[in-house]
Amino acid sequence: MRIIESITRPGYLVSILKMNDKFIIKLEAGPYEQTYKVSDMDIGSLGNVKKLLTDEFYAKVEERFRQMNADFSIELAKHI
């Protein structure tokens, strides 16, 4: 697996990796991570992968990170 592109967004890091005929879009915010895998047969190129990274996509990613934090905080509070 190798990183072929890194993108810094406010609050999180986006890495695009290449492994086994797949592009992997990895988003990291603090202790949380989201990963999306796309076959290079379906998407074709790094340029096409980057076209997926729209403002609408990032808004959904940010909402998921907020929900992940809320869910984890609830579970953590149960055990402290």
PyMOL Python script that loads the backbone (N, CA, C, O; Angstrom):
from pymol import cmd

cmd.read_pdbstr("""\
ATOM      1  N   MET A   1       0.851  -1.159   0.000  1.00  0.00           N
ATOM      2  CA  MET A   1       0.000   0.000   0.000  1.00  0.00           C
ATOM      3  C   MET A   1       0.901   1.227   0.000  1.00  0.00           C
ATOM      4  O   MET A   1       1.883   1.295   0.739  1.00  0.00           O
ATOM      5  N   ARG A   2       0.552   2.189  -0.838  1.00  0.00           N
ATOM      6  CA  ARG A   2       1.366   3.405  -0.872  1.00  0.00           C
ATOM      7  C   ARG A   2       0.469   4.627  -0.990  1.00  0.00           C
ATOM      8  O   ARG A   2      -0.551   4.603  -1.678  1.00  0.00           O
ATOM      9  N   ILE A   3       0.863   5.686  -0.312  1.00  0.00           N
ATOM     10  CA  ILE A   3       0.125   6.951  -0.388  1.00  0.00           C
ATOM     11  C   ILE A   3       0.498   7.629  -1.690  1.00  0.00           C
ATOM     12  O   ILE A   3       1.680   7.816  -1.978  1.00  0.00           O
ATOM     13  N   ILE A   4      -0.504   7.999  -2.483  1.00  0.00           N
ATOM     14  CA  ILE A   4      -0.221   8.686  -3.737  1.00  0.00           C
ATOM     15  C   ILE A   4      -0.656  10.148  -3.713  1.00  0.00           C
ATOM     16  O   ILE A   4      -0.307  10.925  -4.602  1.00  0.00           O
ATOM     17  N   GLU A   5      -1.422  10.514  -2.683  1.00  0.00           N
ATOM     18  CA  GLU A   5      -1.836  11.919  -2.551  1.00  0.00           C
ATOM     19  C   GLU A   5      -2.263  12.157  -1.106  1.00  0.00           C
ATOM     20  O   GLU A   5      -2.906  11.306  -0.492  1.00  0.00           O
ATOM     21  N   SER A   6      -1.902  13.315  -0.572  1.00  0.00           N
ATOM     22  CA  SER A   6      -2.359  13.743   0.754  1.00  0.00           C
ATOM     23  C   SER A   6      -3.005  15.107   0.614  1.00  0.00           C
ATOM     24  O   SER A   6      -2.478  15.997  -0.054  1.00  0.00           O
ATOM     25  N   ILE A   7      -4.144  15.257   1.250  1.00  0.00           N
ATOM     26  CA  ILE A   7      -4.888  16.510   1.191  1.00  0.00           C
ATOM     27  C   ILE A   7      -5.198  16.907   2.628  1.00  0.00           C
ATOM     28  O   ILE A   7      -5.757  16.113   3.385  1.00  0.00           O
ATOM     29  N   THR A   8      -4.841  18.124   3.006  1.00  0.00           N
ATOM     30  CA  THR A   8      -5.147  18.609   4.344  1.00  0.00           C
ATOM     31  C   THR A   8      -6.422  19.430   4.278  1.00  0.00           C
ATOM     32  O   THR A   8      -6.541  20.370   3.491  1.00  0.00           O
ATOM     33  N   ARG A   9      -7.366  19.056   5.117  1.00  0.00           N
ATOM     34  CA  ARG A   9      -8.623  19.790   5.251  1.00  0.00           C
ATOM     35  C   ARG A   9      -8.680  20.298   6.691  1.00  0.00           C
ATOM     36  O   ARG A   9      -8.091  19.688   7.582  1.00  0.00           O
ATOM     37  N   PRO A  10      -9.380  21.403   6.927  1.00  0.00           N
ATOM     38  CA  PRO A  10      -9.496  21.862   8.320  1.00  0.00           C
ATOM     39  C   PRO A  10     -10.127  20.769   9.192  1.00  0.00           C
ATOM     40  O   PRO A  10     -11.268  20.364   8.970  1.00  0.00           O
ATOM     41  N   GLY A  11      -9.367  20.304  10.181  1.00  0.00           N
ATOM     42  CA  GLY A  11      -9.889  19.321  11.115  1.00  0.00           C
ATOM     43  C   GLY A  11      -9.592  17.867  10.795  1.00  0.00           C
ATOM     44  O   GLY A  11      -9.782  17.000  11.648  1.00  0.00           O
ATOM     45  N   TYR A  12      -9.132  17.583   9.588  1.00  0.00           N
ATOM     46  CA  TYR A  12      -8.818  16.190   9.262  1.00  0.00           C
ATOM     47  C   TYR A  12      -7.877  16.094   8.074  1.00  0.00           C
ATOM     48  O   TYR A  12      -7.637  17.059   7.348  1.00  0.00           O
ATOM     49  N   LEU A  13      -7.352  14.881   7.910  1.00  0.00           N
ATOM     50  CA  LEU A  13      -6.405  14.592   6.837  1.00  0.00           C
ATOM     51  C   LEU A  13      -7.033  13.588   5.869  1.00  0.00           C
ATOM     52  O   LEU A  13      -7.677  12.627   6.288  1.00  0.00           O
ATOM     53  N   VAL A  14      -6.840  13.819   4.590  1.00  0.00           N
ATOM     54  CA  VAL A  14      -7.320  12.907   3.555  1.00  0.00           C
ATOM     55  C   VAL A  14      -6.097  12.311   2.864  1.00  0.00           C
ATOM     56  O   VAL A  14      -5.224  13.040   2.393  1.00  0.00           O
ATOM     57  N   SER A  15      -6.041  10.980   2.809  1.00  0.00           N
ATOM     58  CA  SER A  15      -4.973  10.294   2.086  1.00  0.00           C
ATOM     59  C   SER A  15      -5.600   9.438   1.006  1.00  0.00           C
ATOM     60  O   SER A  15      -6.604   8.765   1.238  1.00  0.00           O
ATOM     61  N   ILE A  16      -5.008   9.463  -0.166  1.00  0.00           N
ATOM     62  CA  ILE A  16      -5.429   8.570  -1.240  1.00  0.00           C
ATOM     63  C   ILE A  16      -4.301   7.577  -1.425  1.00  0.00           C
ATOM     64  O   ILE A  16      -3.156   7.951  -1.682  1.00  0.00           O
ATOM     65  N   LEU A  17      -4.640   6.311  -1.291  1.00  0.00           N
ATOM     66  CA  LEU A  17      -3.646   5.250  -1.374  1.00  0.00           C
ATOM     67  C   LEU A  17      -3.970   4.350  -2.554  1.00  0.00           C
ATOM     68  O   LEU A  17      -5.082   4.368  -3.082  1.00  0.00           O
ATOM     69  N   LYS A  18      -2.990   3.571  -2.954  1.00  0.00           N
ATOM     70  CA  LYS A  18      -3.151   2.599  -4.035  1.00  0.00           C
ATOM     71  C   LYS A  18      -2.684   1.253  -3.520  1.00  0.00           C
ATOM     72  O   LYS A  18      -1.577   1.120  -2.999  1.00  0.00           O
ATOM     73  N   MET A  19      -3.565   0.233  -3.677  1.00  0.00           N
ATOM     74  CA  MET A  19      -3.209  -1.107  -3.245  1.00  0.00           C
ATOM     75  C   MET A  19      -4.085  -2.123  -3.969  1.00  0.00           C
ATOM     76  O   MET A  19      -5.306  -1.975  -4.023  1.00  0.00           O
ATOM     77  N   ASN A  20      -3.459  -3.147  -4.522  1.00  0.00           N
ATOM     78  CA  ASN A  20      -4.175  -4.271  -5.138  1.00  0.00           C
ATOM     79  C   ASN A  20      -5.295  -3.834  -6.079  1.00  0.00           C
ATOM     80  O   ASN A  20      -6.443  -4.248  -5.918  1.00  0.00           O
ATOM     81  N   ASP A  21      -4.967  -3.011  -7.045  1.00  0.00           N
ATOM     82  CA  ASP A  21      -5.937  -2.556  -8.046  1.00  0.00           C
ATOM     83  C   ASP A  21      -7.114  -1.795  -7.453  1.00  0.00           C
ATOM     84  O   ASP A  21      -8.212  -1.805  -8.008  1.00  0.00           O
ATOM     85  N   LYS A  22      -6.877  -1.129  -6.313  1.00  0.00           N
ATOM     86  CA  LYS A  22      -7.902  -0.311  -5.681  1.00  0.00           C
ATOM     87  C   LYS A  22      -7.299   1.024  -5.269  1.00  0.00           C
ATOM     88  O   LYS A  22      -6.132   1.119  -4.889  1.00  0.00           O
ATOM     89  N   PHE A  23      -8.131   2.043  -5.356  1.00  0.00           N
ATOM     90  CA  PHE A  23      -7.810   3.316  -4.728  1.00  0.00           C
ATOM     91  C   PHE A  23      -8.499   3.294  -3.378  1.00  0.00           C
ATOM     92  O   PHE A  23      -9.648   2.866  -3.269  1.00  0.00           O
ATOM     93  N   ILE A  24      -7.809   3.749  -2.360  1.00  0.00           N
ATOM     94  CA  ILE A  24      -8.366   3.810  -1.021  1.00  0.00           C
ATOM     95  C   ILE A  24      -8.349   5.273  -0.590  1.00  0.00           C
ATOM     96  O   ILE A  24      -7.302   5.921  -0.579  1.00  0.00           O
ATOM     97  N   ILE A  25      -9.516   5.774  -0.239  1.00  0.00           N
ATOM     98  CA  ILE A  25      -9.636   7.136   0.272  1.00  0.00           C
ATOM     99  C   ILE A  25      -9.758   7.006   1.786  1.00  0.00           C
ATOM    100  O   ILE A  25     -10.732   6.450   2.292  1.00  0.00           O
ATOM    101  N   LYS A  26      -8.765   7.519   2.501  1.00  0.00           N
ATOM    102  CA  LYS A  26      -8.738   7.395   3.957  1.00  0.00           C
ATOM    103  C   LYS A  26      -8.810   8.790   4.560  1.00  0.00           C
ATOM    104  O   LYS A  26      -8.001   9.660   4.238  1.00  0.00           O
ATOM    105  N   LEU A  27      -9.782   8.993   5.433  1.00  0.00           N
ATOM    106  CA  LEU A  27      -9.978  10.270   6.098  1.00  0.00           C
ATOM    107  C   LEU A  27      -9.780  10.072   7.594  1.00  0.00           C
ATOM    108  O   LEU A  27     -10.373   9.167   8.181  1.00  0.00           O
ATOM    109  N   GLU A  28      -8.952  10.909   8.219  1.00  0.00           N
ATOM    110  CA  GLU A  28      -8.626  10.766   9.637  1.00  0.00           C
ATOM    111  C   GLU A  28      -8.890  12.072  10.368  1.00  0.00           C
ATOM    112  O   GLU A  28      -8.479  13.148   9.934  1.00  0.00           O
ATOM    113  N   ALA A  29      -9.591  11.943  11.496  1.00  0.00           N
ATOM    114  CA  ALA A  29      -9.834  13.087  12.378  1.00  0.00           C
ATOM    115  C   ALA A  29      -9.658  12.606  13.806  1.00  0.00           C
ATOM    116  O   ALA A  29     -10.484  11.844  14.309  1.00  0.00           O
ATOM    117  N   GLY A  30      -8.600  13.036  14.460  1.00  0.00           N
ATOM    118  CA  GLY A  30      -8.334  12.579  15.819  1.00  0.00           C
ATOM    119  C   GLY A  30      -8.276  11.059  15.868  1.00  0.00           C
ATOM    120  O   GLY A  30      -7.543  10.448  15.091  1.00  0.00           O
ATOM    121  N   PRO A  31      -9.037  10.435  16.767  1.00  0.00           N
ATOM    122  CA  PRO A  31      -8.993   8.979  16.893  1.00  0.00           C
ATOM    123  C   PRO A  31      -9.900   8.249  15.898  1.00  0.00           C
ATOM    124  O   PRO A  31     -10.002   7.023  15.938  1.00  0.00           O
ATOM    125  N   TYR A  32     -10.550   8.987  15.017  1.00  0.00           N
ATOM    126  CA  TYR A  32     -11.532   8.384  14.111  1.00  0.00           C
ATOM    127  C   TYR A  32     -11.008   8.323  12.684  1.00  0.00           C
ATOM    128  O   TYR A  32     -10.190   9.140  12.261  1.00  0.00           O
ATOM    129  N   GLU A  33     -11.509   7.326  11.956  1.00  0.00           N
ATOM    130  CA  GLU A  33     -11.058   7.103  10.578  1.00  0.00           C
ATOM    131  C   GLU A  33     -12.226   6.596   9.734  1.00  0.00           C
ATOM    132  O   GLU A  33     -13.026   5.774  10.180  1.00  0.00           O
ATOM    133  N   GLN A  34     -12.303   7.101   8.519  1.00  0.00           N
ATOM    134  CA  GLN A  34     -13.255   6.595   7.527  1.00  0.00           C
ATOM    135  C   GLN A  34     -12.451   6.152   6.315  1.00  0.00           C
ATOM    136  O   GLN A  34     -11.502   6.826   5.914  1.00  0.00           O
ATOM    137  N   THR A  35     -12.829   5.021   5.730  1.00  0.00           N
ATOM    138  CA  THR A  35     -12.104   4.488   4.584  1.00  0.00           C
ATOM    139  C   THR A  35     -13.092   4.083   3.504  1.00  0.00           C
ATOM    140  O   THR A  35     -14.104   3.435   3.774  1.00  0.00           O
ATOM    141  N   TYR A  36     -12.783   4.473   2.283  1.00  0.00           N
ATOM    142  CA  TYR A  36     -13.594   4.120   1.116  1.00  0.00           C
ATOM    143  C   TYR A  36     -12.676   3.479   0.094  1.00  0.00           C
ATOM    144  O   TYR A  36     -11.599   4.002  -0.192  1.00  0.00           O
ATOM    145  N   LYS A  37     -13.096   2.346  -0.459  1.00  0.00           N
ATOM    146  CA  LYS A  37     -12.300   1.638  -1.461  1.00  0.00           C
ATOM    147  C   LYS A  37     -13.040   1.664  -2.790  1.00  0.00           C
ATOM    148  O   LYS A  37     -14.248   1.435  -2.855  1.00  0.00           O
ATOM    149  N   VAL A  38     -12.283   1.950  -3.852  1.00  0.00           N
ATOM    150  CA  VAL A  38     -12.852   2.011  -5.193  1.00  0.00           C
ATOM    151  C   VAL A  38     -11.939   1.244  -6.139  1.00  0.00           C
ATOM    152  O   VAL A  38     -10.732   1.484  -6.169  1.00  0.00           O
ATOM    153  N   SER A  39     -12.497   0.339  -6.899  1.00  0.00           N
ATOM    154  CA  SER A  39     -11.723  -0.415  -7.880  1.00  0.00           C
ATOM    155  C   SER A  39     -11.194   0.536  -8.953  1.00  0.00           C
ATOM    156  O   SER A  39     -11.929   1.388  -9.453  1.00  0.00           O
ATOM    157  N   ASP A  40      -9.912   0.387  -9.303  1.00  0.00           N
ATOM    158  CA  ASP A  40      -9.399   1.255 -10.365  1.00  0.00           C
ATOM    159  C   ASP A  40     -10.029   0.918 -11.710  1.00  0.00           C
ATOM    160  O   ASP A  40      -9.976   1.732 -12.632  1.00  0.00           O
ATOM    161  N   MET A  41     -10.624  -0.263 -11.840  1.00  0.00           N
ATOM    162  CA  MET A  41     -11.362  -0.607 -13.063  1.00  0.00           C
ATOM    163  C   MET A  41     -12.624   0.253 -13.170  1.00  0.00           C
ATOM    164  O   MET A  41     -13.043   0.608 -14.272  1.00  0.00           O
ATOM    165  N   ASP A  42     -13.227   0.588 -12.027  1.00  0.00           N
ATOM    166  CA  ASP A  42     -14.448   1.396 -12.010  1.00  0.00           C
ATOM    167  C   ASP A  42     -14.166   2.883 -12.142  1.00  0.00           C
ATOM    168  O   ASP A  42     -14.932   3.605 -12.780  1.00  0.00           O
ATOM    169  N   ILE A  43     -13.073   3.350 -11.545  1.00  0.00           N
ATOM    170  CA  ILE A  43     -12.822   4.791 -11.473  1.00  0.00           C
ATOM    171  C   ILE A  43     -11.783   5.264 -12.478  1.00  0.00           C
ATOM    172  O   ILE A  43     -11.857   6.398 -12.953  1.00  0.00           O
ATOM    173  N   GLY A  44     -10.823   4.420 -12.806  1.00  0.00           N
ATOM    174  CA  GLY A  44      -9.883   4.726 -13.871  1.00  0.00           C
ATOM    175  C   GLY A  44      -8.602   5.441 -13.496  1.00  0.00           C
ATOM    176  O   GLY A  44      -7.518   5.002 -13.882  1.00  0.00           O
ATOM    177  N   SER A  45      -8.700   6.542 -12.747  1.00  0.00           N
ATOM    178  CA  SER A  45      -7.490   7.325 -12.504  1.00  0.00           C
ATOM    179  C   SER A  45      -7.585   8.109 -11.200  1.00  0.00           C
ATOM    180  O   SER A  45      -8.662   8.276 -10.627  1.00  0.00           O
ATOM    181  N   LEU A  46      -6.439   8.578 -10.753  1.00  0.00           N
ATOM    182  CA  LEU A  46      -6.385   9.421  -9.567  1.00  0.00           C
ATOM    183  C   LEU A  46      -7.231  10.680  -9.773  1.00  0.00           C
ATOM    184  O   LEU A  46      -7.918  11.125  -8.853  1.00  0.00           O
ATOM    185  N   GLY A  47      -7.182  11.237 -10.945  1.00  0.00           N
ATOM    186  CA  GLY A  47      -7.984  12.432 -11.242  1.00  0.00           C
ATOM    187  C   GLY A  47      -9.470  12.185 -11.030  1.00  0.00           C
ATOM    188  O   GLY A  47     -10.179  13.044 -10.507  1.00  0.00           O
ATOM    189  N   ASN A  48      -9.939  11.011 -11.436  1.00  0.00           N
ATOM    190  CA  ASN A  48     -11.348  10.679 -11.242  1.00  0.00           C
ATOM    191  C   ASN A  48     -11.680  10.441  -9.768  1.00  0.00           C
ATOM    192  O   ASN A  48     -12.779  10.761  -9.314  1.00  0.00           O
ATOM    193  N   VAL A  49     -10.733   9.882  -9.030  1.00  0.00           N
ATOM    194  CA  VAL A  49     -10.931   9.707  -7.588  1.00  0.00           C
ATOM    195  C   VAL A  49     -11.099  11.084  -6.950  1.00  0.00           C
ATOM    196  O   VAL A  49     -12.001  11.286  -6.137  1.00  0.00           O
ATOM    197  N   LYS A  50     -10.248  12.018  -7.310  1.00  0.00           N
ATOM    198  CA  LYS A  50     -10.305  13.356  -6.727  1.00  0.00           C
ATOM    199  C   LYS A  50     -11.608  14.067  -7.069  1.00  0.00           C
ATOM    200  O   LYS A  50     -12.062  14.923  -6.310  1.00  0.00           O
ATOM    201  N   LYS A  51     -12.215  13.721  -8.204  1.00  0.00           N
ATOM    202  CA  LYS A  51     -13.513  14.310  -8.571  1.00  0.00           C
ATOM    203  C   LYS A  51     -14.619  13.871  -7.615  1.00  0.00           C
ATOM    204  O   LYS A  51     -15.633  14.557  -7.488  1.00  0.00           O
ATOM    205  N   LEU A  52     -14.435  12.733  -6.943  1.00  0.00           N
ATOM    206  CA  LEU A  52     -15.411  12.269  -5.960  1.00  0.00           C
ATOM    207  C   LEU A  52     -15.407  13.130  -4.700  1.00  0.00           C
ATOM    208  O   LEU A  52     -16.390  13.162  -3.960  1.00  0.00           O
ATOM    209  N   LEU A  53     -14.310  13.820  -4.464  1.00  0.00           N
ATOM    210  CA  LEU A  53     -14.115  14.565  -3.224  1.00  0.00           C
ATOM    211  C   LEU A  53     -14.721  15.967  -3.332  1.00  0.00           C
ATOM    212  O   LEU A  53     -14.010  16.972  -3.345  1.00  0.00           O
ATOM    213  N   THR A  54     -16.018  16.000  -3.407  1.00  0.00           N
ATOM    214  CA  THR A  54     -16.760  17.252  -3.561  1.00  0.00           C
ATOM    215  C   THR A  54     -17.083  17.862  -2.197  1.00  0.00           C
ATOM    216  O   THR A  54     -16.907  17.218  -1.163  1.00  0.00           O
ATOM    217  N   ASP A  55     -17.550  19.092  -2.207  1.00  0.00           N
ATOM    218  CA  ASP A  55     -17.969  19.736  -0.958  1.00  0.00           C
ATOM    219  C   ASP A  55     -19.097  18.941  -0.306  1.00  0.00           C
ATOM    220  O   ASP A  55     -19.144  18.829   0.919  1.00  0.00           O
ATOM    221  N   GLU A  56     -20.001  18.394  -1.103  1.00  0.00           N
ATOM    222  CA  GLU A  56     -21.101  17.590  -0.574  1.00  0.00           C
ATOM    223  C   GLU A  56     -20.561  16.326   0.111  1.00  0.00           C
ATOM    224  O   GLU A  56     -21.025  15.958   1.190  1.00  0.00           O
ATOM    225  N   PHE A  57     -19.589  15.671  -0.514  1.00  0.00           N
ATOM    226  CA  PHE A  57     -18.976  14.482   0.087  1.00  0.00           C
ATOM    227  C   PHE A  57     -18.319  14.843   1.410  1.00  0.00           C
ATOM    228  O   PHE A  57     -18.515  14.155   2.412  1.00  0.00           O
ATOM    229  N   TYR A  58     -17.529  15.935   1.418  1.00  0.00           N
ATOM    230  CA  TYR A  58     -16.843  16.346   2.642  1.00  0.00           C
ATOM    231  C   TYR A  58     -17.841  16.710   3.745  1.00  0.00           C
ATOM    232  O   TYR A  58     -17.577  16.434   4.915  1.00  0.00           O
ATOM    233  N   ALA A  59     -18.973  17.317   3.407  1.00  0.00           N
ATOM    234  CA  ALA A  59     -19.990  17.651   4.409  1.00  0.00           C
ATOM    235  C   ALA A  59     -20.517  16.380   5.069  1.00  0.00           C
ATOM    236  O   ALA A  59     -20.726  16.346   6.281  1.00  0.00           O
ATOM    237  N   LYS A  60     -20.729  15.340   4.272  1.00  0.00           N
ATOM    238  CA  LYS A  60     -21.201  14.061   4.820  1.00  0.00           C
ATOM    239  C   LYS A  60     -20.128  13.406   5.684  1.00  0.00           C
ATOM    240  O   LYS A  60     -20.436  12.829   6.727  1.00  0.00           O
ATOM    241  N   VAL A  61     -18.880  13.493   5.260  1.00  0.00           N
ATOM    242  CA  VAL A  61     -17.757  12.955   6.040  1.00  0.00           C
ATOM    243  C   VAL A  61     -17.689  13.652   7.399  1.00  0.00           C
ATOM    244  O   VAL A  61     -17.539  12.995   8.429  1.00  0.00           O
ATOM    245  N   GLU A  62     -17.798  14.966   7.402  1.00  0.00           N
ATOM    246  CA  GLU A  62     -17.725  15.722   8.649  1.00  0.00           C
ATOM    247  C   GLU A  62     -18.881  15.350   9.573  1.00  0.00           C
ATOM    248  O   GLU A  62     -18.691  15.224  10.782  1.00  0.00           O
ATOM    249  N   GLU A  63     -20.068  15.174   9.015  1.00  0.00           N
ATOM    250  CA  GLU A  63     -21.218  14.768   9.829  1.00  0.00           C
ATOM    251  C   GLU A  63     -20.986  13.380  10.424  1.00  0.00           C
ATOM    252  O   GLU A  63     -21.324  13.137  11.582  1.00  0.00           O
ATOM    253  N   ARG A  64     -20.406  12.465   9.632  1.00  0.00           N
ATOM    254  CA  ARG A  64     -20.104  11.131  10.144  1.00  0.00           C
ATOM    255  C   ARG A  64     -19.086  11.182  11.275  1.00  0.00           C
ATOM    256  O   ARG A  64     -19.219  10.463  12.266  1.00  0.00           O
ATOM    257  N   PHE A  65     -18.064  12.036  11.131  1.00  0.00           N
ATOM    258  CA  PHE A  65     -17.087  12.187  12.208  1.00  0.00           C
ATOM    259  C   PHE A  65     -17.765  12.699  13.482  1.00  0.00           C
ATOM    260  O   PHE A  65     -17.470  12.216  14.575  1.00  0.00           O
ATOM    261  N   ARG A  66     -18.667  13.668  13.350  1.00  0.00           N
ATOM    262  CA  ARG A  66     -19.380  14.175  14.523  1.00  0.00           C
ATOM    263  C   ARG A  66     -20.210  13.061  15.167  1.00  0.00           C
ATOM    264  O   ARG A  66     -20.240  12.932  16.391  1.00  0.00           O
ATOM    265  N   GLN A  67     -20.881  12.258  14.336  1.00  0.00           N
ATOM    266  CA  GLN A  67     -21.694  11.164  14.862  1.00  0.00           C
ATOM    267  C   GLN A  67     -20.826  10.089  15.511  1.00  0.00           C
ATOM    268  O   GLN A  67     -21.190   9.539  16.550  1.00  0.00           O
ATOM    269  N   MET A  68     -19.687   9.792  14.903  1.00  0.00           N
ATOM    270  CA  MET A  68     -18.766   8.825  15.500  1.00  0.00           C
ATOM    271  C   MET A  68     -18.324   9.302  16.878  1.00  0.00           C
ATOM    272  O   MET A  68     -18.276   8.515  17.824  1.00  0.00           O
ATOM    273  N   ASN A  69     -18.002  10.580  16.995  1.00  0.00           N
ATOM    274  CA  ASN A  69     -17.572  11.134  18.277  1.00  0.00           C
ATOM    275  C   ASN A  69     -18.699  11.055  19.296  1.00  0.00           C
ATOM    276  O   ASN A  69     -18.468  10.679  20.445  1.00  0.00           O
ATOM    277  N   ALA A  70     -19.905  11.402  18.892  1.00  0.00           N
ATOM    278  CA  ALA A  70     -21.047  11.345  19.805  1.00  0.00           C
ATOM    279  C   ALA A  70     -21.287   9.908  20.276  1.00  0.00           C
ATOM    280  O   ALA A  70     -21.469   9.666  21.469  1.00  0.00           O
ATOM    281  N   ASP A  71     -21.287   8.962  19.341  1.00  0.00           N
ATOM    282  CA  ASP A  71     -21.506   7.558  19.682  1.00  0.00           C
ATOM    283  C   ASP A  71     -20.438   7.055  20.648  1.00  0.00           C
ATOM    284  O   ASP A  71     -20.749   6.398  21.642  1.00  0.00           O
ATOM    285  N   PHE A  72     -19.193   7.362  20.354  1.00  0.00           N
ATOM    286  CA  PHE A  72     -18.099   6.881  21.192  1.00  0.00           C
ATOM    287  C   PHE A  72     -18.149   7.534  22.577  1.00  0.00           C
ATOM    288  O   PHE A  72     -17.895   6.874  23.584  1.00  0.00           O
ATOM    289  N   SER A  73     -18.470   8.813  22.626  1.00  0.00           N
ATOM    290  CA  SER A  73     -18.551   9.512  23.894  1.00  0.00           C
ATOM    291  C   SER A  73     -19.624   8.902  24.794  1.00  0.00           C
ATOM    292  O   SER A  73     -19.424   8.774  26.002  1.00  0.00           O
ATOM    293  N   ILE A  74     -20.755   8.527  24.210  1.00  0.00           N
ATOM    294  CA  ILE A  74     -21.824   7.870  24.965  1.00  0.00           C
ATOM    295  C   ILE A  74     -21.327   6.545  25.525  1.00  0.00           C
ATOM    296  O   ILE A  74     -21.518   6.259  26.708  1.00  0.00           O
ATOM    297  N   GLU A  75     -20.695   5.740  24.689  1.00  0.00           N
ATOM    298  CA  GLU A  75     -20.194   4.446  25.142  1.00  0.00           C
ATOM    299  C   GLU A  75     -19.101   4.594  26.189  1.00  0.00           C
ATOM    300  O   GLU A  75     -19.061   3.842  27.163  1.00  0.00           O
ATOM    301  N   LEU A  76     -18.228   5.551  25.992  1.00  0.00           N
ATOM    302  CA  LEU A  76     -17.162   5.790  26.951  1.00  0.00           C
ATOM    303  C   LEU A  76     -17.727   6.195  28.306  1.00  0.00           C
ATOM    304  O   LEU A  76     -17.255   5.734  29.345  1.00  0.00           O
ATOM    305  N   ALA A  77     -18.739   7.059  28.293  1.00  0.00           N
ATOM    306  CA  ALA A  77     -19.348   7.510  29.542  1.00  0.00           C
ATOM    307  C   ALA A  77     -19.975   6.357  30.321  1.00  0.00           C
ATOM    308  O   ALA A  77     -20.028   6.403  31.550  1.00  0.00           O
ATOM    309  N   LYS A  78     -20.442   5.339  29.635  1.00  0.00           N
ATOM    310  CA  LYS A  78     -21.047   4.185  30.301  1.00  0.00           C
ATOM    311  C   LYS A  78     -20.022   3.392  31.107  1.00  0.00           C
ATOM    312  O   LYS A  78     -20.375   2.706  32.066  1.00  0.00           O
ATOM    313  N   HIS A  79     -18.752   3.490  30.713  1.00  0.00           N
ATOM    314  CA  HIS A  79     -17.724   2.646  31.310  1.00  0.00           C
ATOM    315  C   HIS A  79     -16.743   3.400  32.196  1.00  0.00           C
ATOM    316  O   HIS A  79     -15.755   2.836  32.665  1.00  0.00           O
ATOM    317  N   ILE A  80     -17.017   4.642  32.413  1.00  0.00           N
ATOM    318  CA  ILE A  80     -16.100   5.428  33.264  1.00  0.00           C
ATOM    319  C   ILE A  80     -16.734   5.618  34.632  1.00  0.00           C
ATOM    320  O   ILE A  80     -16.139   6.248  35.506  1.00  0.00           O
TER     321      ILE A  80
END
""", "prot")
cmd.dss("prot")
cmd.show_as("cartoon", "prot")
cmd.util.cbc("prot")
cmd.orient("prot")
